[in-house]
Amino acid sequence: MFVVTVEFLSKPEHREAFMEAMTQQAQHSLEREGSCLQFDVCRDPKNPDRVFLYEIYSDEAVFQAHLKSSHFLAFNEATTNWVAGKSVETWNRVFSG
């Protein structure tokens, strides 16, 4: 399995709009991409502008296709100016309990 973690720092004035778009993006990924197996959206309880994503795809090629999907491209275009920072990491899942 291919795991992607993303940490966003939203701009405070766009916090709620970003969260709405982010949760919609997660729902679309799960509904429209059969190989998107998990898409968790988490918010830091001490800093509501800090958002963490945990995504699981069947493999890296599927994730690369996700990045070209119309729903991802629309989300990215709509939210780019709402984000103060973004960090992306990828992982290979070795074990799940």
N, C-alpha and C positions, 0 to 999 in steps of 0.2 A: 504494500500500500504506500501511496505517496501522500505525505502530510505537508501542508502549508500553514505557517503561522504568520499572522500579520498584526502589527501594532500600529494603530492610528492615533494621532493626537488631533482632534477636531478643534477648529476655532470656536471659542465660546459662543459667538453670535450665530453660529451655524449648527450648534450641538444637536438640537432636536431634529432639524431637517436632515442632518447627516445620519442620525440614528434611524429615522424612518426609512431613508433610502437604503441604508445598510441592511436592515432587517428584510426589506423587500428584495434586495439583491440575494440574500441568503435563501429566501423562499424560492425565488426564481431558479437559482442554481440547483436546488434540490428537486424541484418540480420538472425542470426542463433538461437536466443533464443526468441521465441514468447512471453515469459513473461517478457522479459527485455523491459520495456516500455519507458525508457528515459535514455540516457547516454551522458551527457554533459561533454566536456573537456574544461577547462578554464585555461588561463595562466595569471599570475600576470603581469600587464603592467610595474611595477617598478622592478620586479625581474623575468626575463625570465626562471630561473631555477625552479621556484615555479609553480606547476601545481595542479589544484583543479578539482576533479571529482564529479559530482552529478548524481547518478544512481537511477532509480526507477524500482523495481521489483514487481510483483503481490503479493508475500509473501516471507517470509524468506527461505522457503524450495527451492524456485526457485533460490534465490541468492546462497544458498549452492551448488546447482547443477551447477551454473555458475562457482563457484570456482573449480569444477572438470572437466569443459569442456576442450577439447583438445586445443582450441584457447587461453583460459586463461592460461593454464599450459605452453604453448609454449611462450606466451608473458612474463609470470613471469620468466621463465628460461632465456629468452633472455635479459631481462632488469634488473635483480636483481643487477648486478654489476654496472649499470649505475645510481643507485639511492643512494643519500647520506642520505635521510630520508623519512619516510612514516608514516602517521597517518590515521587510519581508524575509522570511527564512523558509527553507525547505528541508524536509526530513524523510527518511525511509523508516516506516514503522516496523519494528522488530517483534514486538509482542503487544498483545492487547488482552487484558484480564477481564 
